[in-house]
């Protein structure tokens, strides 16, 4: 029975050890490692072997990426070999074949190391597709550490003393051979981790090419003899032929895109109902921002390609901040362009919407865009917005105290707009300033004085000030005269003149009378108030003999022009004065002027 078992073990041993155990790449690496361990090797030979080993690893990594899917799905494992060797080992142990047990034990550990290495490589290849480079680096570090833990469990026995024994039996010779391979495999595993770590960026960049099916052409270009010689010089500055070609391709592609970008934008904007009418103006305003954005994208992609498709944290944040700023500026330009067109449209067709409300509304919208743009920039810079917004709640009270004057002015603006005390373009007298209102802003109201100076009055002051508004009137700008005539005028002539002046004013086309019609249909407010006083309607017409002064008899002329415009009012007033002069001439009346008459009571001798 024992002889039968020995025969069976011999057959199994031959079957297990007759085949080639390792892939060609591993065989070459083991051969190099064994040559490096020779005592007779000199420095030049060692450098040549190191160079050969590095070249093999680079080529091996490239091959791994080319056949990544195949390696992940059909990688070679030694489970069946390990299972069979453990059976043989147990039989040899029962039969007392110690060297055979040693041989099988070492071989099993060799296979376990190779299996652990294969699992490690599979994990890394899978991670290339799912992770950023920083995440991949962290993952690979953890994977290497896990591999070393497994290696520590496997390499738990020193087999070096067995190499010193004199090999007199075939099992011992085979055991010694397996021990040498075992330690070479351990060294190979260490080298594999070293090169996988050292060339992690190369793996990541080549995998990016593989994603788009470009790895084959890239490898052909890189492996061309002329490319290798050129790359040798370019690698000093971190470049190679493939990178340069990609940079050129990106630049050309973006240039072509920029040529057709505005045509695409026209189509997109024209299909959006809100922006259809304004597409030409919007494109004209955002053209320079779009061109600058394309330039930034081009620059970022060139840097990304130069860095082997690995994003640089600080650089990426800077570009993200730049894109955020450009996005906010584009939104600002689009909103303000549409608003500008809308305002011009409103000015032409209606005057029902107050200009100052539109102006303040635009400023508020712009402020919102600024705040949102700032938050977007902070987010792009990596700031925790939750913490920032939470901090605003805590610091809001302090900010409110510091900005109380600004808040008072803002609420003053709302008070002015809601009370409709005055409007843009009105002639007002308020808080020591008189002039035409230029603009009601969020903080101040600007007034242009009649001597062409500009005054800025805080809205908080105006909201609480006494304001005289000369423009809040629809009908009637007053003409008031006191016409002095000489005392030697006849009563009948004065009576006729007063009557004719009254008739002239009643029939004057630019003087308001009780018969003058005013359209109040747009005033639909349900209030018990005098609409005449509320809307500024004056049509009083008075012409009477008024008083006897020291040097004249005075006639009062009191009336209102239909117009409230100053220039038109002066024109009407001038015409009225000319007609009064004609009436005086017609009735033999003369204007009096301050004078002193001396009367002599008697004669002296």
C-alpha positions in Angstrom: 0.0 0.0 0.0 2.8 2.4 0.9 4.5 1.6 -2.4 1.3 2.4 -4.2 1.0 5.7 -2.4 4.6 6.6 -3.3 3.9 5.8 -6.9 0.8 7.9 -6.9 2.7 10.8 -5.3 5.4 10.5 -7.9 2.9 10.7 -10.7 1.1 13.7 -9.1 4.4 15.5 -8.4 5.5 15.1 -12.0 2.1 16.4 -13.2 2.2 19.4 -10.9 5.8 20.4 -11.4 6.3 19.5 -15.1 4.3 22.4 -16.4 5.5 26.0 -16.6 4.2 27.7 -13.4 4.5 31.4 -14.3 3.6 33.9 -17.0 6.4 35.0 -19.3 6.5 38.5 -17.6 7.0 36.9 -14.2 9.6 34.5 -15.5 11.6 37.4 -16.9 11.4 39.3 -13.7 12.4 36.3 -11.6 15.4 35.8 -14.0 16.5 39.4 -13.5 16.1 39.2 -9.7 18.2 36.0 -9.5 20.9 37.6 -11.7 20.9 40.7 -9.3 21.5 38.4 -6.3 24.7 36.9 -7.8 27.8 37.8 -5.9 29.8 38.2 -9.0 27.7 41.0 -10.5 29.4 44.4 -11.0 27.9 47.9 -11.0 27.4 48.3 -14.7 25.7 45.0 -15.0 23.4 45.9 -12.1 22.5 49.2 -13.7 21.8 47.4 -17.0 19.5 44.9 -15.1 17.7 47.8 -13.3 17.1 49.5 -16.6 15.9 46.3 -18.2 13.6 45.6 -15.2 12.1 49.2 -15.4 11.5 48.8 -19.1 9.8 45.5 -18.6 7.5 47.0 -15.9 6.6 50.0 -18.1 5.8 47.6 -20.9 3.9 45.3 -18.5 1.8 48.2 -17.2 1.0 49.2 -20.8 0.0 45.7 -21.6 -2.2 45.5 -18.5 -4.1 48.6 -19.6 -4.4 47.4 -23.2 -5.9 44.1 -21.9 -7.5 45.5 -18.8 -11.0 43.9 -19.4 -9.5 40.5 -20.2 -7.2 40.7 -17.1 -10.1 41.6 -14.8 -12.4 38.9 -16.1 -9.9 36.1 -16.8 -6.8 36.7 -14.7 -4.9 33.5 -13.8 -5.3 32.2 -10.3 -3.7 29.1 -8.7 -6.6 27.9 -6.6 -6.7 24.4 -8.3 -2.9 24.1 -8.0 -3.0 25.1 -4.4 -5.8 22.6 -3.7 -3.9 19.7 -5.4 -0.6 20.6 -3.7 -2.2 20.7 -0.3 -3.5 17.1 -0.9 0.0 16.0 -2.0 1.5 17.8 1.0 -0.8 16.0 3.4 0.0 12.6 1.9 3.8 13.3 2.1 3.3 14.4 5.7 1.6 11.1 6.5 4.4 9.2 4.8 7.1 11.2 6.6 8.6 12.8 3.4 9.8 16.0 5.1 11.6 17.5 2.1 8.6 16.8 -0.1 6.4 18.5 2.4 8.8 21.5 2.4 8.8 21.6 -1.3 5.0 21.6 -1.5 4.6 24.1 1.4 6.9 26.6 -0.3 5.2 26.2 -3.6 1.8 26.8 -2.1 3.0 30.0 -0.5 4.4 31.1 -3.8 1.0 30.6 -5.4 -0.7 32.4 -2.6 1.6 35.4 -3.1 0.8 35.5 -6.8 -2.9 35.1 -6.1 -2.8 38.1 -3.7 -0.9 40.1 -6.2 -3.4 39.3 -9.0 -6.3 40.4 -6.7 -4.4 43.6 -5.9 -3.9 44.4 -9.6 -7.6 43.7 -10.4 -8.7 46.1 -7.7 -6.5 48.8 -9.0 -7.6 48.4 -12.6 -11.3 48.5 -11.6 -10.6 51.6 -9.5 -9.1 53.5 -12.4 -12.5 53.9 -14.0 -14.4 54.9 -10.9 -12.2 57.3 -9.1 -10.5 60.7 -9.4 -6.7 60.6 -9.3 -6.6 61.7 -5.7 -9.1 59.0 -4.7 -7.2 56.5 -6.8 -3.9 57.3 -5.0 -5.6 56.9 -1.6 -7.3 53.6 -2.7 -4.0 52.2 -4.1 -2.2 53.0 -0.8 -4.8 51.1 1.1 -4.6 48.2 -1.4 -0.8 48.1 -1.1 -1.1 48.1 2.7 -3.7 45.3 2.5 -1.3 43.3 0.3 1.5 43.7 2.8 -0.7 42.4 5.6 -1.5 39.3 3.5 2.2 38.9 2.7 3.1 39.0 6.4 0.6 36.2 7.0 2.1 34.1 4.2 5.8 34.8 4.9 5.8 33.6 8.5 8.7 31.1 8.3 12.4 31.4 7.5 13.4 29.0 4.8 17.0 30.3 4.2 18.7 27.5 6.4 17.4 24.9 4.0 19.4 26.4 1.2 22.6 25.6 3.1 21.8 21.9 3.3 23.5 19.6 0.9 21.0 18.4 -1.7 21.3 14.6 -1.8 17.7 13.9 -2.7 15.4 15.0 -5.5 12.8 16.4 -3.1 15.4 18.6 -1.4 16.8 19.8 -4.7 13.2 20.7 -5.8 12.5 22.3 -2.4 15.7 24.5 -2.6 14.6 25.5 -6.1 11.1 26.4 -4.8 12.6 28.4 -1.9 14.7 30.5 -4.3 11.6 31.1 -6.4 9.6 31.9 -3.3 12.0 34.6 -2.1 12.3 35.9 -5.7 8.5 36.1 -5.9 8.4 38.1 -2.6 11.0 40.5 -4.1 8.9 40.6 -7.3 5.8 41.5 -5.3 7.7 44.3 -3.6 8.9 45.6 -7.0 5.4 45.4 -8.5 4.0 47.6 -5.7 6.9 50.0 -6.1 6.4 50.4 -9.9 2.6 50.5 -9.6 3.0 53.3 -7.1 5.7 55.1 -9.1 3.8 55.0 -12.4 0.3 55.6 -10.9 -0.1 58.8 -12.9 1.0 57.1 -16.1 -1.6 54.3 -15.5 -4.3 56.9 -14.8 -3.5 58.9 -18.0 -3.3 55.8 -20.2 -6.6 54.6 -18.8 -8.1 58.0 -19.8 -7.0 57.2 -23.4 -8.4 53.7 -23.0 -11.9 55.1 -22.0 -12.2 56.6 -25.5 -10.6 53.7 -27.4 -7.5 55.7 -28.1 -5.0 53.5 -26.1 -4.0 51.5 -29.2 -3.1 54.5 -31.4 -1.4 56.2 -28.4 0.8 53.1 -27.8 1.7 52.9 -31.4 2.8 56.5 -31.5 4.7 56.2 -28.2 6.4 53.0 -29.4 7.5 54.4 -32.8 11.3 54.7 -32.9 11.3 58.4 -33.9 8.8 59.1 -31.2 10.9 57.5 -28.5 13.9 59.6 -29.5 11.9 62.8 -29.4 10.1 61.9 -26.2 13.5 61.4 -24.5 14.2 65.1 -25.0 10.6 66.2 -24.2 10.2 64.3 -21.0 12.6 66.6 -19.3 9.8 69.3 -19.4 7.0 66.7 -18.8 5.9 66.5 -22.4 5.7 63.9 -25.1 4.4 63.7 -28.7 1.0 62.4 -27.7 0.4 65.2 -25.2 1.4 67.8 -27.8 -0.9 66.2 -30.4 -3.8 66.2 -27.9 -3.1 69.9 -26.9 -3.2 70.9 -30.6 -6.3 68.8 -31.2 -8.1 70.4 -28.2 -7.1 73.9 -29.4 -8.3 73.3 -32.9 -11.6 71.7 -31.7 -12.3 74.6 -29.4 -11.5 77.1 -32.2 -14.0 75.4 -34.5 -16.6 75.4 -31.6 -16.1 79.1 -31.0 -16.8 79.8 -34.6 -20.2 78.1 -34.5 -20.9 78.8 -30.8 -22.9 82.0 -31.4 -24.9 80.3 -34.2 -25.8 77.6 -31.7 -26.6 80.2 -29.0 -28.9 82.1 -31.5 -30.8 78.9 -32.0 -31.0 78.1 -28.3 -31.9 81.7 -27.2 -34.5 82.1 -30.0 -36.3 79.0 -28.9 -36.6 80.2 -25.3 -39.8 82.3 -25.2 -38.5 84.7 -22.6 -35.3 85.7 -24.6 -36.5 85.4 -28.2 -37.0 89.1 -28.7 -33.6 90.0 -27.3 -31.3 87.4 -28.8 -29.2 89.8 -30.9 -28.6 92.3 -28.0 -27.9 89.5 -25.5 -25.4 87.8 -27.8 -23.7 91.2 -28.4 -23.3 91.8 -24.7 -22.1 88.3 -23.8 -19.8 87.7 -26.8 -16.6 88.7 -25.0 -17.4 86.6 -22.0 -18.1 83.6 -24.1 -14.8 84.0 -26.0 -12.9 84.4 -22.7 -14.7 81.3 -21.3 -13.6 79.2 -24.3 -10.0 80.5 -23.8 -10.1 79.4 -20.1 -11.5 76.0 -21.1 -8.7 75.6 -23.6 -6.1 76.6 -21.1 -7.6 74.2 -18.4 -7.7 71.3 -20.8 -4.1 71.9 -21.9 -3.0 71.9 -18.2 -5.1 68.8 -17.6 -3.5 67.0 -20.6 0.0 68.2 -19.6 -0.6 66.8 -16.1 -1.5 63.3 -17.5 -5.3 63.9 -17.1 -4.9 64.6 -13.4 -6.6 67.7 -12.0 -4.4 70.0 -9.9 -6.4 71.0 -6.8 -5.5 74.6 -6.6 -5.5 75.2 -10.3 -8.9 73.5 -10.6 -10.3 75.7 -7.9 -9.0 78.8 -9.6 -10.6 77.8 -12.9 -13.9 77.0 -11.0 -13.8 80.4 -9.4 -13.2 82.0 -12.8 -16.1 80.1 -14.4 -18.4 81.1 -11.5 -17.5 84.8 -11.9 -18.0 84.6 -15.7 -21.4 82.8 -15.1 -22.5 85.6 -12.7 -21.4 88.3 -15.2 -23.3 86.6 -18.0 -26.4 86.4 -16.0 -25.9 90.1 -15.0 -25.5 91.1 -18.6 -28.5 89.1 -19.8 -30.9 90.4 -17.1 -29.7 94.1 -17.6 -29.9 93.8 -21.4 -33.5 92.6 -21.2 -34.3 95.2 -18.6 -32.8 98.0 -20.7 -34.9 96.9 -23.7 -38.0 96.6 -21.6 -37.4 100.1 -20.2 -37.1 101.7 -23.6 -40.2 99.9 -24.6 -42.1 101.1 -21.6 -40.9 104.7 -22.2 -42.3 104.7 -25.7 -45.7 103.1 -25.0 -46.7 104.0 -21.4 -45.9 106.1 -18.5 -47.8 104.2 -15.9 -44.8 102.4 -14.5 -42.6 104.7 -12.5 -39.0 104.9 -13.6 -37.7 104.9 -10.1 -39.5 101.7 -9.2 -37.9 100.0 -12.3 -34.4 101.4 -11.3 -34.7 100.3 -7.7 -36.0 96.9 -8.9 -33.0 96.4 -11.2 -30.7 97.4 -8.4 -32.3 94.8 -6.1 -32.1 92.1 -8.8 -28.4 93.0 -9.4 -27.7 92.8 -5.7 -29.3 89.3 -5.6 -27.2 88.3 -8.6 -24.1 89.6 -6.8 -25.0 87.6 -3.6 -25.7 84.4 -5.5 -22.5 84.9 -7.6 -20.5 85.4 -4.4 -22.0 82.2 -2.9 -21.2 80.4 -6.1 -17.6 81.6 -6.0 -17.2 80.6 -2.4 -18.6 77.2 -3.2 -16.2 76.8 -6.1 -13.3 77.8 -3.7 -14.3 74.9 -1.5 -15.9 77.0 1.3 -18.5 75.3 3.4 -21.6 77.3 2.6 -23.6 75.7 5.4 -21.1 77.0 7.9 -21.1 80.4 6.2 -24.9 80.8 6.2 -25.0 79.6 9.8 -22.5 82.2 10.7 -24.6 84.9 9.1 -27.4 84.1 11.6 -25.0 84.6 14.5 -23.3 87.7 13.1 -26.5 89.1 11.6 -27.3 91.2 14.6 -23.8 92.8 14.7 -24.0 93.4 10.9 -27.4 95.0 11.3 -26.0 97.4 14.0 -23.0 98.3 11.9 -25.2 98.9 8.8 -28.2 100.6 10.6 -27.8 103.8 8.5 -27.8 101.8 5.3 -30.9 99.9 6.4 -32.6 103.2 7.4 -31.8 104.6 4.0 -33.1 101.4 2.3 -36.4 101.6 4.2 -36.5 105.3 3.4 -36.3 104.3 -0.3 -39.3 102.0 0.2 -41.2 104.8 2.1 -40.6 107.3 -0.8 -41.6 104.8 -3.4 -44.8 103.6 -1.6 -45.9 107.1 -0.6 -45.4 108.5 -4.1 -44.2 111.8 -2.6 -42.1 112.6 -5.6 -40.8 110.9 -8.7 -37.8 110.9 -11.0 -37.8 114.2 -12.9 -39.9 116.1 -10.4 -39.0 119.6 -9.3 -38.8 119.5 -5.5 -37.7 121.5 -2.5 -36.7 119.4 0.4 -34.1 119.3 3.2 -32.5 122.5 2.0 -32.1 121.3 -1.6 -34.1 122.5 -4.6 -33.9 121.0 -8.1 -34.9 118.2 -10.4 -34.9 114.6 -9.1 -32.3 112.6 -11.1 -32.7 109.2 -9.5 -34.1 107.6 -6.4 -31.4 105.1 -5.4 -31.3 102.4 -2.8 -29.4 104.7 -0.4 -29.6 108.3 -1.6 -31.7 110.4 -3.9 -29.7 112.6 -6.3 -31.0 116.1 -7.1 -29.8 118.3 -9.9 -30.0 122.0 -8.8 -30.9 124.8 -11.2 -27.3 126.0 -11.2 -26.3 122.5 -12.4 -24.9 121.1 -9.2 -25.6 117.6 -8.0 -26.9 117.0 -4.5 -27.1 113.6 -2.9 -29.6 113.4 0.0 -29.9 110.2 2.2 -33.3 108.7 1.7 -33.8 108.3 5.4 -33.7 112.2 5.7 -36.0 112.7 2.7 -38.6 110.2 4.1 -39.0 112.4 7.2 -38.5 115.8 5.5 -41.1 118.4 4.4 -41.1 118.2 0.6 -42.5 120.8 -1.8 -43.2 119.1 -5.1 -43.9 121.5 -8.0 -44.6 118.7 -10.5 -47.5 117.1 -8.6 -50.1 119.0 -10.6 -52.1 118.2 -13.7 -53.6 121.5 -14.6 -52.7 125.0 -13.6 -49.6 126.9 -13.1 -50.4 130.3 -11.5 -50.1 133.7 -13.0 -50.5 136.5 -10.5 -50.1 140.2 -11.3 -50.9 143.4 -9.6 -51.3 146.0 -12.4 -50.8 149.6 -11.2 -52.4 152.4 -13.2 -52.2 156.2 -12.7 -54.6 158.0 -10.4 -55.7 160.3 -13.2 -57.3 157.4 -15.1 -61.1 157.6 -15.6 -63.3 155.1 -13.8 -65.1 154.1 -16.9 -61.8 153.3 -18.7 -60.7 151.2 -15.7 -64.1 149.3 -15.6 -63.8 148.6 -19.4 -60.2 147.4 -19.0 -61.0 145.0 -16.2 -63.9 143.6 -18.2 -61.8 143.2 -21.3 -59.0 141.6 -19.4 -61.4 139.1 -17.8 -62.9 138.2 -21.2 -59.5 137.9 -22.8 -58.4 135.4 -20.1 -61.7 133.4 -20.3 -61.3 132.9 -24.0 -57.5 132.5 -24.0 -56.8 128.9 -25.3 -54.0 128.4 -22.7 -55.7 129.7 -19.6 -57.6 127.3 -17.4 -61.3 128.0 -16.6 -64.1 126.2 -15.0 -65.0 124.8 -18.4 -61.6 123.2 -18.9 -61.9 119.4 -19.1 -59.4 117.1 -17.2 -59.2 113.4 -17.7 -59.4 111.6 -14.3 -60.4 108.2 -15.6 -57.1 106.7 -14.6 -57.6 107.7 -11.0 -59.6 104.8 -9.6 -58.6 105.1 -5.9 -61.5 104.6 -3.6 -60.9 107.6 -1.3 -63.1 110.4 0.1 -60.8 113.2 -1.0 -60.8 116.2 -3.3 -59.6 114.9 -6.7 -58.9 118.5 -7.7 -56.5 119.0 -4.8 -55.2 115.5 -4.9 -54.2 115.7 -8.6 -53.2 119.4 -8.6 -56.1 120.9 -10.6 -56.4 124.7 -10.4 -58.7 126.7 -12.7 -59.5 129.9 -10.6 -59.8 133.0 -12.8 -60.0 136.4 -11.0 -59.7 140.0 -12.5 -60.8 142.7 -10.1 -60.0 146.3 -9.1 -58.0 145.5 -6.0 -56.6 148.5 -4.1 -55.6 152.1 -3.9 -51.9 152.3 -3.3 -49.8 155.3 -2.6 -48.9 155.9 -6.2 -51.3 153.7 -8.2 -54.7 152.1 -8.5 -54.1 148.3 -8.6 -55.9 145.7 -10.7 -55.5 142.1 -9.5 -55.0 139.4 -12.2 -55.1 135.9 -10.8 -55.4 132.9 -13.1 -53.8 129.5 -14.1 -52.3 128.3 -17.3 -53.4 124.9 -18.6 -49.8 123.8 -18.9 -47.6 123.2 -15.9 -44.4 123.2 -18.0 -42.2 126.2 -17.0 -41.1 127.2 -20.5 -44.7 126.9 -21.9 -45.9 128.8 -18.8 -43.5 131.7 -19.6 -44.7 131.7 -23.2 -48.4 132.0 -22.2 -47.6 134.6 -19.5 -45.8 136.7 -22.0 -48.8 136.6 -24.4 -51.2 137.5 -21.6 -49.0 140.5 -20.7 -48.9 141.7 -24.3 -52.7 141.5 -24.6 -53.1 143.4 -21.3 -50.8 146.2 -22.6 -53.0 146.4 -25.7 -56.1 146.6 -23.6 -54.6 149.4 -21.6 -53.6 151.4 -24.7 -57.1 150.9 -26.1 -58.7 152.3 -22.9 -56.3 155.2 -22.5 -54.7 153.7 -19.4 -51.1 154.1 -18.3 -49.0 152.0 -16.0 -48.1 153.9 -12.8 -44.7 153.8 -11.2 -43.6 155.0 -7.8 -43.7 158.8 -7.8 -44.3 161.8 -5.5 -46.5 164.8 -6.4 -46.1 168.2 -4.7 -49.2 170.6 -4.6 -48.9 174.3 -4.0 -51.7 175.6 -1.7 -51.3 179.4 -2.4 -49.1 182.1 -3.8 -46.5 184.0 -1.9 -45.4 187.6 -2.4 
